[in-house]
């Protein structure tokens, strides 16, 4: 494909940029690089120049190079193709069935057969009992993903509809959902808005769902499951009982609804309560067997999962929502952060083995950020304040040990 003469490109760029230096490229990596200074606000300048170059199938990049502003023209313009809606619908239906099955495990009241096939057939026959959990969890996940979706659409950035991920025979019945950004965001403000609206929308649904679920839940003693030997004696087994993890927000909501910090141990012993709770939040140990805790209603389980999903998405690394926020605030200075995040996650793996899987994900997805086309435009004061709020939210939903086995 042929591109316009350099004189025409110079005239188009010259409308928004004072050129101190011009470097011709090889036509593959870039066509022309200009160094100098913008003549107007960087956000409006990029919009104007991108519109002028679009008919010529050229994309402008705004960069800061050695403290100087640069405009780089690269060949090609991303023109997203329509998604196959049938894939989104098919995955949602499968996820709905999988989440209903998980909800039926929580909602079924009768005795279950001893064999896996018998359990499966029984729960499938009572699949309808899973609707409170399924409706609550899918509402939270949908709010999260459509938050991203509508933010992308508002900024004229092509994004796909949500792809839900079924995960049968698991605690939640799903591995969550995601959207696909079909275009590179124009600037940090666009990337920031797309990144934060998901967690904020999901949390706005998760908190009332969790509060309702906690109100429907009962406080019961924490017991270690006992089994009977052939001779009639009882015994317990380590690792076959489970407690959900706690965050500051989860503890606070339980206190607001039930008036107690739960799970409540039998006794704090000689340990100051504040020190006990700090250690328990960080490690999930010791398991407070004999004390009392919430017996989660299915709706409460879905709300708790919503807080966990928010936390996991806000991990400040690479392609995660938190990684988008981190990059938009600190730019390329955020790149080394993934190493420290990876080290922290590996350390948490000593308390919950599932973190080793997340460490692998961070190693694969956490090293690279979604770098906008315009890297000169910075966040405005309002968005910087919102970024600080996202840090507070991350601390509040931080769940160092999502599950404790005892």
C-alpha positions in Angstrom: 0.0 0.0 0.0 1.3 3.5 -0.9 1.2 6.3 1.6 1.0 10.1 1.1 4.1 12.1 0.3 6.1 13.4 3.3 5.1 17.0 2.5 1.4 16.2 3.0 2.1 14.4 6.3 4.2 17.3 7.4 1.3 19.7 6.7 -1.2 17.5 8.6 1.1 17.1 11.6 2.1 20.8 11.5 -1.5 21.8 12.4 -1.1 20.5 15.9 2.7 20.1 16.4 5.7 22.4 16.1 8.4 20.3 14.4 12.0 20.8 15.5 13.3 17.5 14.1 12.0 15.1 11.4 13.2 11.6 10.9 12.1 9.4 8.1 11.4 5.7 8.9 11.7 2.5 6.8 7.9 2.4 6.2 7.5 -0.8 8.2 8.1 0.2 11.8 7.2 3.8 11.3 6.9 6.3 8.4 8.0 9.6 10.1 9.0 10.7 13.6 8.6 14.3 14.6 10.1 15.8 17.7 9.1 19.2 19.1 6.1 20.5 21.0 2.3 20.3 20.7 0.5 23.5 19.8 -2.6 22.6 21.7 -4.0 20.3 24.4 -2.6 16.8 23.8 -6.0 15.1 24.0 -7.7 17.3 21.5 -4.5 17.4 19.3 -4.5 13.6 19.1 -8.2 13.4 18.2 -7.7 16.0 15.4 -4.6 14.4 14.0 -6.0 10.8 14.1 -9.1 12.0 12.2 -6.9 13.6 9.6 -4.7 10.6 9.1 -7.4 7.9 9.2 -8.3 8.3 5.5 -4.7 7.6 4.7 -4.6 4.5 6.8 -2.0 5.9 9.2 -2.1 5.9 13.0 -0.3 8.6 15.0 1.5 7.8 18.3 2.2 10.5 20.9 5.3 9.8 22.9 7.7 11.4 25.4 11.3 10.6 24.3 14.2 11.9 26.5 11.9 14.6 27.9 10.8 15.7 24.5 7.4 15.4 22.9 7.3 13.2 19.8 4.7 12.3 17.1 5.3 9.0 15.4 3.3 8.0 12.3 2.9 4.2 11.8 1.3 2.4 8.9 -2.2 0.9 9.3 -5.3 1.6 11.3 -7.0 -1.1 13.5 -10.5 -1.6 12.1 -12.2 -4.1 14.5 -14.3 -6.9 13.1 -17.7 -7.7 14.6 -17.7 -10.4 17.2 -19.6 -13.6 16.9 -22.5 -13.1 19.3 -23.3 -16.8 19.3 -20.0 -17.4 21.2 -20.9 -14.9 23.9 -24.4 -16.4 24.3 -23.2 -20.0 24.2 -20.6 -19.4 26.9 -23.2 -17.5 29.1 -25.7 -20.4 28.8 -23.0 -22.9 29.8 -21.9 -20.7 32.7 -25.5 -20.2 33.8 -25.9 -24.0 34.0 -22.6 -24.5 35.8 -23.4 -21.7 38.3 -26.9 -23.1 38.9 -25.3 -26.5 39.6 -22.9 -24.9 42.2 -25.8 -23.1 43.7 -27.8 -26.3 44.0 -24.9 -27.7 46.1 -25.5 -24.9 48.6 -29.3 -24.9 48.3 -30.1 -28.6 48.4 -31.4 -29.7 51.8 -31.7 -33.5 51.6 -29.2 -36.3 51.8 -26.8 -36.9 48.9 -25.7 -40.2 47.4 -22.2 -41.4 48.2 -21.1 -41.7 44.5 -20.2 -38.8 42.2 -22.7 -39.8 39.5 -25.5 -40.1 42.1 -24.6 -36.6 43.5 -24.6 -35.2 39.9 -28.0 -36.6 39.0 -29.6 -35.5 42.3 -28.3 -31.9 41.9 -29.3 -31.8 38.3 -32.8 -32.8 39.3 -32.9 -29.9 41.8 -31.0 -27.4 39.6 -33.7 -24.8 40.2 -32.7 -24.6 43.8 -29.5 -22.9 42.7 -31.2 -19.8 41.4 -30.5 -17.5 44.4 -26.8 -18.1 44.2 -26.7 -18.0 40.4 -28.7 -14.8 40.0 -26.6 -13.1 42.7 -23.2 -14.1 41.3 -24.1 -13.5 37.7 -25.5 -10.1 38.5 -22.2 -9.2 40.1 -20.1 -10.5 37.3 -22.3 -8.9 34.6 -22.2 -5.5 36.4 -18.4 -5.8 36.5 -18.0 -6.7 32.8 -20.6 -4.3 31.5 -19.0 -1.6 33.4 -15.9 -2.1 31.3 -18.1 -2.5 28.2 -20.1 0.7 28.5 -17.0 2.7 29.4 -15.3 1.5 26.3 -18.3 2.3 24.2 -18.5 5.8 25.8 -15.0 6.5 24.7 -15.5 5.1 21.2 -13.1 2.2 21.9 -14.2 -1.1 20.3 -14.8 -3.8 23.0 -16.5 -7.1 22.9 -19.4 -8.2 24.9 -18.5 -10.3 28.0 -17.2 -13.8 27.6 -18.3 -15.8 30.6 -16.2 -18.8 31.6 -17.9 -21.9 32.9 -16.1 -24.1 35.5 -18.3 -27.1 36.4 -17.9 -28.9 39.7 -16.1 -25.9 41.3 -17.1 -23.9 44.3 -18.4 -21.0 42.3 -19.2 -22.8 39.0 -17.3 -20.2 37.0 -13.9 -18.7 36.5 -15.4 -15.3 36.0 -15.7 -13.3 32.7 -13.8 -10.9 30.6 -14.2 -8.5 27.7 -11.8 -8.1 24.8 -10.5 -4.7 23.9 -10.3 -4.7 20.1 -8.5 -1.4 19.9 -5.6 0.2 21.8 -7.0 2.9 24.0 -6.4 6.4 22.8 -4.9 7.7 26.0 -4.4 7.0 29.7 -7.7 8.6 30.6 -9.6 6.2 28.4 -7.6 3.2 29.7 -8.2 4.4 33.3 -12.0 4.7 32.8 -12.3 1.3 31.2 -10.1 -0.2 34.0 -11.9 1.2 37.0 -15.6 1.1 36.0 -15.6 -2.7 36.1 -14.5 -3.1 39.7 -16.7 -0.1 40.8 -19.8 -1.4 39.1 -19.2 -5.0 40.4 -18.7 -3.7 43.9 -21.8 -1.6 43.8 -23.8 -4.8 43.2 -21.7 -7.1 45.4 -22.0 -5.0 48.6 -25.8 -4.9 48.8 -26.0 -8.6 47.7 -23.6 -9.6 50.5 -25.4 -7.5 53.1 -28.7 -9.2 52.1 -27.1 -12.6 52.2 -25.5 -12.1 55.6 -28.9 -11.1 56.9 -30.3 -14.4 55.7 -27.3 -16.3 57.2 -27.1 -17.9 60.6 -24.2 -17.9 63.1 -23.2 -21.4 64.0 -20.4 -23.2 65.8 -17.3 -24.1 63.8 -16.8 -27.9 64.0 -14.3 -30.2 62.5 -16.2 -32.9 60.5 -16.2 -36.3 62.3 -16.4 -39.7 60.7 -17.2 -43.1 62.1 -14.8 -46.1 61.8 -16.2 -49.6 61.3 -15.8 -50.2 65.0 -18.0 -47.3 65.9 -15.3 -44.8 67.1 -15.2 -41.3 65.7 -12.2 -39.6 64.1 -11.5 -36.3 62.3 -9.4 -35.6 59.2 -7.3 -32.6 58.4 -8.1 -30.6 55.3 -11.7 -31.7 54.7 -13.4 -28.6 56.1 -13.3 -25.1 54.6 -13.6 -21.5 55.8 -13.9 -18.6 53.3 -11.2 -15.9 53.5 -11.7 -12.5 55.1 -11.0 -9.0 54.1 -11.4 -5.7 56.0 -14.6 -5.0 54.1 -16.0 -8.5 54.6 -15.2 -8.3 58.3 -16.8 -4.9 58.5 -20.0 -6.0 56.8 -20.3 -9.0 59.0 -20.0 -6.8 62.0 -22.5 -4.3 60.6 -25.1 -7.1 60.0 -24.4 -9.4 63.0 -22.8 -7.1 65.5 -19.7 -9.4 65.9 -16.3 -9.9 64.4 -16.6 -13.3 62.8 -15.2 -16.0 62.7 -15.1 -15.6 66.5 -12.5 -17.7 68.2 -13.2 -19.6 71.5 -10.7 -17.3 73.2 -8.0 -14.8 72.3 -5.8 -16.3 75.0 -2.9 -14.1 75.8 -2.9 -12.5 72.3 -4.3 -8.9 72.1 -7.4 -8.9 69.8 -5.9 -6.5 67.3 -2.8 -8.6 66.9 -4.9 -11.8 66.6 -7.0 -10.3 63.8 -4.0 -9.0 62.0 -2.4 -12.4 62.0 -5.7 -14.2 61.1 -6.3 -11.9 58.1 -2.8 -12.4 56.8 -2.5 -16.2 57.3 -6.0 -17.6 58.0 -4.5 -19.3 61.0 -5.2 -20.6 63.5 -8.5 -22.0 62.3 -11.0 -21.0 65.0 -12.4 -24.5 65.5 -14.9 -24.4 68.4 -15.7 -20.8 67.9 -18.6 -19.4 65.8 -18.9 -18.1 62.3 -21.4 -17.3 59.6 -23.0 -20.3 57.9 -23.2 -18.6 54.5 -26.6 -18.4 52.7 -26.1 -18.9 49.0 -26.7 -15.2 48.3 -24.0 -14.4 50.9 -21.7 -16.8 49.2 -22.2 -15.0 45.9 -21.6 -11.6 47.5 -18.4 -12.8 49.2 -17.3 -14.1 45.8 -18.0 -10.6 44.4 -15.5 -9.1 46.8 -12.9 -11.7 46.0 -13.4 -11.1 42.3 -12.9 -7.4 42.8 -9.7 -8.0 44.8 -8.3 -10.3 42.2 -9.0 -7.9 39.3 -7.4 -5.0 41.2 -4.1 -6.8 41.6 -1.7 -4.0 40.3 0.0 -6.0 37.5 -0.1 -5.9 33.7 -3.4 -6.7 32.1 -5.4 -6.8 35.3 -7.7 -3.9 36.1 -5.3 -2.8 38.8 -2.5 -3.0 36.3 -4.3 -0.5 34.1 -4.8 1.9 37.0 -1.1 1.5 38.0 0.1 2.2 34.5 -2.1 5.2 33.9 -0.8 6.8 37.1 2.9 6.0 36.8 3.4 5.3 33.1 6.4 3.2 32.1 7.8 3.6 35.6 5.2 1.0 36.7 6.9 -1.7 34.6 9.2 -3.1 37.3 6.3 -3.4 39.8 5.2 -6.8 38.5 8.4 -8.4 40.0 7.4 -7.2 43.5 3.8 -8.3 43.0 5.0 -11.7 41.8 7.2 -12.1 44.9 4.3 -11.1 47.2 1.9 -13.6 45.6 4.5 -16.4 45.9 4.9 -15.5 49.6 1.1 -15.8 50.0 1.3 -19.2 48.4 2.8 -20.4 51.7 -0.6 -19.9 53.2 -2.9 -20.8 50.2 -1.5 -23.0 47.4 -3.9 -21.4 44.9 -1.7 -18.3 44.8 0.9 -20.3 42.9 -1.5 -20.5 40.0 -2.0 -16.8 40.2 1.7 -16.3 40.3 1.9 -18.1 36.9 -0.9 -15.8 35.5 1.0 -12.7 36.8 4.2 -14.0 35.2 2.4 -14.4 31.9 0.1 -11.4 32.0 1.6 -9.1 34.5 4.8 -8.0 32.7 3.0 -6.2 29.9 0.7 -3.1 30.1 -1.9 -1.9 27.6 0.1 1.1 26.4 -2.2 3.8 24.9 -1.6 5.4 21.5 -1.2 8.8 23.1 1.2 8.6 26.1 1.5 12.4 26.5 -2.0 13.0 27.9 -1.9 12.4 31.7 -4.7 11.8 34.1 -6.6 14.8 35.3 -7.0 15.7 39.0 -10.4 14.0 39.3 -9.1 10.7 37.9 -6.0 10.9 40.2 -8.3 11.2 43.2 -10.3 8.2 41.9 -7.1 6.3 41.5 -6.4 6.9 45.2 -9.9 5.7 46.0 -9.1 2.5 44.0 -6.1 1.9 46.2 -8.3 2.2 49.3 -10.8 -0.2 47.8 -7.9 -2.6 47.0 -6.8 -2.6 50.7 -10.4 -3.0 51.9 -11.1 -6.1 49.7 -7.5 -7.6 50.0 -8.0 -11.2 50.9 -4.6 -12.8 51.6 -6.0 -16.3 52.1 -9.2 -16.8 50.1 -9.8 -20.3 51.6 -8.6 -22.0 54.7 -8.7 -25.8 55.1 -8.8 -27.4 58.5 
